Amino acid sequence: MRSETVFGSFTYTHWTSCGWRRCSCLNPPSVRQSNTGSPKTRTMDTTRGSKEMVILAGNSHPELANLIASRLGKPLGNVSAYHSSNRETMVEIDDSVRGRDAFILQTGTKDVNNNIMELLIMAYACKTSSARNIVGVIPYLPYCKQSKMRKRGCIVSKLLAKMMYKAGLTHIITMDLHQKEIQGFFECPVDNLRASPFLLQYIQESIPDYRNAVIVARDPGSAKKATSYAERLRLGNGIAVIHGEQKTNEDEQADGRNSPPLVEHSRIMDVGVGVPALAAKEKPPINVVGDVGGRIAIMVDDMIDDVASFVAAAEVLKDRGAYKIYVMATHGLLSSDAPRLIDDSPIDEVVVTNTVPHEIQKMQCHKIKTVDISILLAESIRRIHNNESMSYLFRNVTLED
């Protein structure tokens, strides 16, 4: 005796004498047995398929949010974030998030502190509204450059990670962290996506004669990233490293840490006798290690913020014989008067992704080009929502990227 049951577009054929014999679905409905062992009514488990998502976006990058939502075929949720009369951040979510996966799209811009407060308030609002999961999609993580202890300061990215977790975020999607160790600051899973496949594709499709290119590391610390790019492009010219770059940052500012203690209040033993004096570090003049003569020079980095160091490196590369100079990075912050400096420099093109909005800078400088990475973020959202593996998005990606 045989009977067929139709569930939507799937047909399950079962035998009353020996259970399931044919099924067109990988996961047949669950079978409930009576006390006598005879099969009873089979019911389909629809709890997994009924899980819905809602996509919320802050004010940081509406263009990227619309691109991601269109690729997912989902509308953006109705949320408004604004400032009250006393400059406090106000967030109102009109859509229900109860039992749903909430994905909050927010990136770091020049208005970084307001971006962070919008993200934290939206996350906490979803948490108190009984959202199933709260995933922060943060293409450029703010304060990621402050990931090391500096004098009497603190590790700000660690503080931000704690704030995000306490606000209710259960998962983080970001891209090309300035220091990959920042992932360990979070108490929730972090997927650090890479934009290198998109930049490599741009090199292959948009740079004529890229086989004659040499990948340039702007400083010795970027040599591994440059090597990874050169190997995947199969360039036989090796890499070049810029050494001796002038850096003027807060590390060199005198803050009184080296001042000797007052003699009358000091209990420290005088150890000046017999202890060798520490020699001051002298910076060598900027130089290029490697041959760039008659080649295309492509500088790679994770972000472009203050472009003065890139301009200085480009001038040296031009003096060494490079006939075209490209600068590629994931995050194009392009602060201050970066467009003017790029326009007046020997740099031919600056290629960045749209993790950070820079439409105004592109209007000021025609050398700035944009690579769209919304498809990568949309696919990561889809996979997390469907509990699928993320390893596909990290194929052929090395730790040096």
N, C-alpha and C positions, 0 to 999 in steps of 0.2 A: 504494500500500500504506500502511495507516494502523494505528497501534497506540496504545493509551491506557495510561497509567501512573497509578495512584492513589497519592498520598502523603497519608495521613491523610484529611482532609476536602477536599483539593484534587485536582482531576483535570486533568492536562496532556495535551493531544492533540498529537501530533507526527507529521510526515510524514518518512519515511526519505529521500525524494528532495529535499525543499526545506527541511528543518529545522522549526523551531517555527511552527505556524499558529494555534493557539488555546491560550490559557492563562488560567485563572481567578485567577491570582495576579499581583501586580505585579512580583514578582521570581521568574522561572522558575528551575528548577535550572540549575546551571552545566553547560555542554556541554564535554566533553573530546573533542578530535579526535585521530584516529590519524594516522600519517605519510601515509597515502593520502588523507586528507581526509574519509573517511566517518565519520559520527557513531557514537560508541560509547555505552556505558552512561552515562546522565545521573544525576548524584548531587546531592542537595539539600544546600546549605550550612546546617548547623544550629548552627554555632558562635555566631551572633548570638542565636538564640533560646534557647540553653542557658544563657546568662548569668543567674545568679540573684542575689538580694539577700538580705541579712540585716540586720535592724533591731535595733540594740543601744541600750539606754537606761541612763543613769546614775541616780543617786538624786535629781537636782535637781527633776524635775517628772514623776513617774510618771503623773499624770492626763493630761497632754498627750501623753505617749508612747503611752498606751493608745488615745487618740482617733485619733492619726495611724495607728497600726498597724491599727485597726479599719477606717478609711477605705481603707487600702490592701489590706485583706483578707489581711494577713500577720500571723503571730504574732510577738511580741517574742522576740528571741534570749535564750537562757539565759546571763545574765551576772550576776555578783554582785560588788559593790564594797563594801568594808567596811574598818574600821580594825583593825589588829592591836593587840596589847597595848602596843606602844611608839608608838601613834598614827600609824604609817605606813599609807598607803593601799594596799590590796591589791585586785587585780582578777583575777577568774577567768572566762574565756569558755569555756563548755562546747560551743558549736556550732562546727562547722568553718567557716572563712571563706576557705579556700584557693580562689583563682580567682573569688571572689564579690565583689559590690559591698557594702561594709559602710557602713551609715548609722548614725552615732552621734548619738543625741538627748541633748543636754545644754544647759541654759540657765544663766544667772547668777542666783543667789539671794543671800540674806544670808550663806549659807555659801560665799562666792564662791571662796575659795582651795581648799577641798576639791572644789568643782565643777570647777575648772580641772585639778587633779591627776588626778581621775577621768577627765576627757576625754583628757588627754595620755597616761595609762597605757593606756587602752583603744585609742587610736589607735596607739600603738607596739606593742601586743600584736597588733593586726590587721596591722601592717606586717611584723612578724617572722613572722607566720603566713601570709604570701604572699597577702594579700587583693588582688583586682584593683584596686579603687578604694576609698578611705577618705574618706567625705564627712562632715563635721561639720555637723550641723543644730543651730545655736545661735541660737534666736530672740532672746534678749537677750545680746549679746556683753559679757562682763565687761570692766571697765576702759575702756570706750569713752569715758567722760567725761575720761579722762586722755590726750587725743590732742594736747595742745599742751605746748610747753616752758614750765615754770613755775620761775622762779628757778634754784635749784641742783638741781632735780629732773631728771626724764627723761620721755620720751614712753613711758609704760608700755604703751599699746596697740600700739606698734611692737614692743616686747619680746615681748608675748604673741603677736603674729602670727608672729614668728620661731620661738617655741617650738612653736606649733601645726604649722607647716610642717616643722620638724625632727622632730617626733614622728611624722609620716607622713601628715598630712591632705593630700589631693590636691584637695579642693574644700570650699568653705564656703557654707552657706546660713544667712543671718541676716535680721534684719528691722529696719528703721528705725534705722540707725546714728546715734549722736549727732552725728557729723560724717561726711559721706559720703566725705571724703578718706581715711578709714581703710582703704577698699578697696585703696588703693595701698600699704599697708604689707605686704600679703600677697604671697607669691611663688607663690600658686596662685589659681585663679579664685574670685571671691566674688560671689554673687548676693544683693544687698541688696533683699529684698522689701519691699513697702509695705502697711501696714494701713489706709491712708486709705479705700479702697473699702468696707471693713467699717464704719468709723466713719461714713462718709457715709450708708451704708444705715441705720445705727441712727438717725441724725438724721431721715431721711425717714420711717422707720416708727414711731419711738417718741417723737418730740417733736411734740406737737400744735402747729399753727400755726408750723411752723419757717420759713415764708416771712417771718415777722415777726422773724426772728433776725438778729443781727449777729455775725460772727466776730471774736473779740478776740485780738490778739497780746499775749502776756504781757510781751513786751519788743520793742524795735524789730528785733531780730534774727529774730524769728518772723513778721515782717510778710509775707514772701513765702509762707510756709506758710498763713497766714490768708487771703491773697488767693487762693491756689489752691483752698482749700475754698469760699470764697464764690463763685468763678466756676463751679465744678462744681455747686454747689447752686442756681446762678442766682438769687442774692440781690441785690436792687436796693438794699440798705441800705448797701453798702460794707462796710468793716471799721473796727475801732477798735484803737488801739494804746495800751498802757499805757506811759507814759514816766516815768522818774525813780524806778523801783523801787529800794528800798533793798537792797543786797547786801552781805553780810558774809561774805567767804570768805578763803581763804588768800592771795589776791593782796594783801590789805591788811595782812597781818601783817608787822611789822618783823623782818627776819632779819639785819640787819647789812650788807646789800649797799651801802647808801648811806653807810655810815660812812667818814669820810676816813681815808686811810692815815697811819701814823705818820710824822712829819716827818723823823726821823733816818734812817729806812730807805727813804724815798721818792725815786724818781727821776722822778716825774711832774712836768711843768712846771706851774706855777701859772697856770691859765687863768681864774681867777675874774674878772680885770679884763677888761671888754669883752664877756663872755658873758652874755646875758640870763638872768635867773633864771627857772626853770620854775615857773609858777604852779600851786598845788595845785588839783586838781579838786574842785569843789563840786557835790554831787548836788542836783538840783532836787527839790522835793517831788513825791510821786507824783501823777500826773495821767492823765486819759484823753483821748486825742486822737480825737475822733469822737463821734457821737451814739448813746447807748445808752438814752436815756429812753423808757420804755414798751415796751422790746423785750426779747427773749430774748438773753442774752449767752452765747456759747459760746466758751470759751477752749480753744485747741488747742496741743498741745506733743508732743514725742516721748516724754517720760517724766515721771512724777510720783514724786519721791523725797521730799525734804523739802517739805512742803506749806505751810510758813509763808508763802512768797512768793505762793502761789496764794490763800491765805486773805486776805492783805493786799490783793491785787488784787480779790478778790470784794467786800470791804468797800467799796472805792472805787466799783466798778461799782454796788453797791446804793445808795450815796449819790447816784450820777448818774442813778438812776431805772430801772435794769434790774429787771424784776419776776421774772425767773427766770435762774439762773446755772448753767451746765453747764461741767464741765471734762472734756476728752477727751484721751487720750494712748494711745500704743501700749503702753508698759511701765509697769505699776503697781508700782513698788518699795515705795512707802508705808512708808518707814522710820520708826523711832522711834515717837512717839505720833501718827502721822498719822491713824488712825481717829478718835481723840478730837477732834483739831483740826478735821477735816472735819465731824464731827457737830455741833460748836458754832459752825460758820461759816455764813455766808449761802449757801454752795454748796448747790444742790438735788440735783445728781447728779454723781458722778465715774465716768466711763465709761472702762474700760481693757480691753485684750485679755488673753488668758490666756497670753502669752509668759512671764510670771513667776507662780508660784503665790502667791495672796493670799487663800486661803480663810479663814484666821484673821482677817484684816483685815475681810473681808466679814461675819463673825459679830459683829465689834465695832461695825460701822457699816453701817446699812441703806442708806446713800446710794451705796455702791460697787456698780457694775454691771459685768458681764463680757461681752465679745464674743468668741465662739469663732473662732479663725483657724486651726484645725487642718486645715481643708480646703485652705487655701493651701499650707501646708507639705507636706501629703501629695501634692498635685498637683506641686509642685516636685520632690519625691523621685521620683515616677513619671516625670516628663519627663527628669530627669537619668539615671535608670537606663536609659531607652529611647533615649537620645541624641536627644531631641526639643528643639525650640526653646523657649527660656524667654520669648520676647518676648510671648507671649499673656498672661503674668502681669503684664506692665507696660503694658498698654493704658490709655491716657488717664491715665497717671501722669507727673507732671512732676518735674523735679529739685528743686523746692521742697518736695515732700511729705516 
